[in-house]
């Protein structure tokens, strides 16, 4: 591929490239010298599960791999103990090294669903390898290479300082630790979300201090979640997990807000964007299906697509999904071998209280085995498993 052809691929879904012409220059040099670029992504495994928001930058890494370059996935088992202060309004809780390493193992297993795991394409490193051996003199020397004034240019530090919110000294060390990762692996390009731009630029400065050619900073957008507002997050429940099964993945893909569908197609797939744009304008429901099929294809292959779509349509028409959570009720909760429907809904986790369950029934929002519950005094026997449904798509199978 020519450099221009490579740039066309790499520019898709890229938010910022610093310096602007740097990526082209790196690609031209690599082609001239017939060598692989070292493309770095550092991740702090503060949680173990990945979603398609995480996959945006991982897919960008895969593009570099497909163009012949080597990506270096750095598991920040050491930096995760510090806690990245990016976007945080207060100091993050500290994790143990054991916790971060355990999460890191799961992260790698899921990331390699996207990345080419070939040894000539992928290098996995843990930054405790070079950060843990540093002594106090080493840390003082590293800190001397950057100023407090530059560090306070970060928006989150500036805002916290202005509002009188404490900033711990170890948080000021975080960008330096991430920058030192770039020195340790001699990074040519570092990837990250748009919220990581400051940290990536610190890496450029610190590489210069160590006599290295500074890396190119390439950021990718932060993907909004299914609520269309907040950044995709497992804690907010607005995510599509890359390890989810074909059926829930298809269903969630169909729930992407219409005004974000093009963005999801651009950042999460390789679908033709011109075709998607036209389809969104003419038949947005079909555009959702095209996206949902492609997402399932990426993570599960071709075979499960038809069944996932069939099950989605079945549930949309009032059917019950195959894979739903199971809740066991203690026999001690029964009276005369039955249980009040409001109490059952609460014990099953569908409502927070019997009062909420009562209101749900009054609003015709609760179904029992596919039938809308209208009797507030209904007594349910549990001789066999039953299925409760709240709203359109929250199900639980209940048994003794």
N, C-alpha and C positions, 0 to 999 in steps of 0.2 A: 504493500500500500504506500501511496505517496504521503508525504507529511500533511498535505491539505485534506486528503481523505481521512487520515487519522484524526485530524482536528475536527472534522465534521462529526465524527462519532463521539469524541470526547467532550465537545461543546454542548451536546444535547443534555439538558438537565443540569448543566454546570451553572452555579450562581455567580461566582467570582473566581478570577484567575489573577494572581499577583506574583510578579509583574505581568502586565497584560500580554506582552509578547514572549514571556518567559517559557511558556509551554511549547510554543512553536520552536524556539531556540533549542530547548532540551531535546525535542524529538529530532530535529535536524542533526544535532551533534551525535545522538545515539545512532542514527542511521549512517552518518559519516564514519563513525568509529566501529560500527557493527557490534554494538553492545546493548545489553538490556538496561533500561532505567530501573532504579530502585524506588518503588512507589509505596509510601508508608501510610498506614492507618493505625492509629492508636485507639484502643477501646478500653474503658474501665468497666470490668464486669461486675457492676453493682447489682445487677439482676441477671438471671440465667436465660430468660426467654427473649427471643428476637421477634420483631414484627416487621411489616413491610416498610415502615418508616426507617428502621435500621438498615433495611436492604437497599435503600436508595444509594448510599455511599458504597455498599458492598458490590452493587451492580456496576458502579463506576470503576471499582477495582478490577472487576472481571473484564471490563472493556480493555483496560490496560494489559491484562493477561492475554486476551485474545489478539492484541496487537504485538505480542511477543515480549512483553516486559515482565519483570518479576515484582510481585507485591510482597510487602513485609507487613504481616498482621502482628501488631504488638499488643499483647494482652497486658494491660496495666495492673498487674496484681499488686505492684508496689504503690503506684500512684492512686489506685482506688482506695487505699487506706488513708490517703490525704483527703480525697474527695474533691473533684473538679468544682470550683466555685462558680463556673459559668452559669449565669442566669439564676443564681441562688440568692435569696434575700436574707439568708442566715447561714451560719456554719453547718455543714453537713455532718451527720453522725459518722464516726470512724468505723470501718470494717476491719476485721482481722485478716491477716495474710492467708489463713486457711480458707476463710469464706470467699475471698476474691479468687483464689486458685480453683476452688470447686466450681464457682460460677464460670470461670474462664474455660474449664473443660467443656461445659455445656455450650458455651458461646462458640467455641471452635467447631464442635460437632454440627451446630446449626449453620454457621457461616460457610462451611464447606459444602453446603447444599447449593450455594451460589458460586463460590470460588472454585477454580481449578486447583485441585490439591496436589498436582504433579510437583515433584521436588524442584524442577527447573522453573516453575511458575509461582510457587508459594513458599514463603519462609515464615514460620511462626516463632515468635520470640516472647519471652516474659521479661518485663523491664526490671524485675527484681534482680535479674542477672547482672546488671551494671549499676543499679541505684542502691541496692542493699549494701554492697561493699564500700560505698563512699564513707569516709570518716568526716569528722567535723571540719577539719582543715579544707577538705575537698569541697564541702558545701559552702564554706565562707568564700573560697576562691570562685566558685560558680556564681554565688550571689553578687560578687564584686563586678561581674560582667554586665549587670543591668541596674538601672536606677529605680528608686522608689517612685519618682515623678512619672517615668514611663509606665510603671506597673499600675499606677493610679489612673491612667488614661482609660482603663477598662470601665465600661459603663456600669457594670454591677458593683465594682469597688467604689466608683465615684458616687453612685446612688446610696450605697450603704453608709459611706463616710458622711455624706450630706445629711442622711436621716438619723445619724447617731447609732446605727446598727453595728455591733462589733465585727471586726475583721481580724481573724486570727493570723499570726505570723506564718503558720504553716500553709495557709491559703495563698500567701504571696509567693511561696516556693513552688506551688503547683505548676505554673507556666514554665518555670525554669526546669523542673523535672521532665516535663513533656518535651521541652526543647532539647534537653540532654539526650533523650531517646533518639532524636534526629541525628545528633552527633555520633552516638554509639553505632547506629546502623548505616551511617553515611547516606542519608536520604536525598534523592534527587527531587522528589515530589511528595508533598504531604497532603492527604485528603482529610476532609472533615465537614461537618455541618456548618451552616453560616454562623452559628453561635460560637464556632471554634476559631474564627478568623484571627482574633488577637493572639491566641496561643500558637497558631501556625506561623504568624509573623515573628513572634519571639524566637521560634525555632530558626528562622532565617538569620536573625541577629546573633544568636549564640553560635551557630555554625560558622559565621564570619569570625567570631572571637576565637574559635578553635582552628582557624585557617582553612575551613572547608568552603567549597562553592555553595552558596545558599540555595536551599530548596525552593521549588515553586509551590505556592499555596493555592490549592484548588478546593473550593467549597461547593457543597450541594445543598439545595433547599431543605428546610425542615418540613416534613409532610404533616399537614393537618389531619386530625383523626376523623372518625366517622361522624362525630358531632359537628364537623365543619368549622369548629372554633379553636379548640385547644390543640396543641401539638400531640401527635399520636403517642399514647402512653398506656401501658398495661394497667397502671394504677387508676387511670380514669375510665378504663373499660371501653375506650374508643378506638381499638386497635384491630388489625388483622394479623394474627400470628403466623409466621412462616412454617411452624410445625403443626398448625391446625390441620384437621382432616379436610378432604375435598368438599364435603357437604357444608360444614360451617364456613369454610373459606369462600365458597360460591355465594352463600347467603349473605355474608358480610360484604362481599364485593358488590352485590346488588344494592346494598344500603349506602354506598358512597353518594354523597350529595351531588345532585345534577351539576351544580356550578363548579365542582371539584373533579369531575370525571376526567376531563382532558388532562388535568395536572397529574392525576393518578396514573393515567395511561402513559404519560410522558416519563414519569419518574419510576414507575414500578414495572414497566414492560418495554418491549421493543416494537410495539404496534406502530403501524404507519400513522403518523399524527395527522396528515392531511385527510386521510380516509376517516379517521376517528372524528375529526372536527366536523366534517360533512355529516356523518351519521348522527352525531350529537344534535346537530341542528334539525335534522329531518325525522329522526326516530330515536329519542334518547333512551327509551326502554330497551331497544335492540342494542344500542351502544353499551348499555350496562351489561348485557349478556355477552357481548363480544369481549369486554374487559374481564368479566368473571371467568369466562372459559379460558382466556389467556393466562390469568393468574393461577388457576388450577393446573393448567398445562406446565407452567414454569416450575411449580413445586411438587407436582405429583405425576406429571406425564399425561399422555393422551387418554389412556384407558378410562380413568374415573370421571372424565368430564361429563359424558352423557348421563351417567347415573346421578351425579351431583345436581345437574340441572333438572333432571326428572324429579328428584326428591324435593328440590326447591319449589317446583310448580305444585307438587302434591301437597306440601305444607301450606303454600299460599292459598290453596283451595280448601283448607280446613283439615288437612291430614296431620298426622303426628310423626315427627322425625324419628329415625332409628336410634340415633346416638344422643340420648338426653341424660342429664344427671339423675342419680338414684338416691332417694332419701329413705332411711329406715326409721319407722316409728316404734317406740317402745310399747309393748303390750299394756304396760301399766297406764298408758294414756287413754285406753279404751274404757267405756262404760257400757255394760250390757252388750259387749262385742261390737260396739260402734263408736264413732267419734264425730263431734260437731264439725261441720264443714269449715267454719271460721277458724276454729282451733287447728284443724288439719292444715289449712293453708299457711298458718303461721308456723307450725312445727315443720312444715315442708320447706320453709325459707322463702316463700313467695311474698309474704307480708310481714311487717315488723310487729304487728299486734292484731288481736281479734277485731278491734275497731276498724283498722285499715282493711281487713278482710271483708268486714261487713260493707264498707263503702265500695269496695271493689265489686262485690256482688250486686249492690244496688245500681252500679254503673254498667252492669252486664259485662264485666271485664274478667270473669273467672269461668273456666270450663272444666268439666269433669268428664274424662273419656270422650272428649270432642263435643259434649253438649253443654250449652250455657247454663250455669247455675242461677236459678231465680229464687229458690227457697232459702231464706236466711236461717231457717231452723233445721236444714237438712242434716240427717245423721247418716254417716257413711260407714259401711262395713268394709273390712279389709281382708276378706277371705282370699282374695287374689290381688295382685298389683294393680293400681289404678294410675291414671295420668292426669295431673292437674296442669292447666294452662292459664297463664296470666297474660292478658293482652294478645298480641298477634304471634309472638315468637319466643316466649319464655315458658319452658316446659320442665316438669319434674315428674319422675316415676316414683310412686310411693308404695311401700310395702311394709309388712311387719318384720 
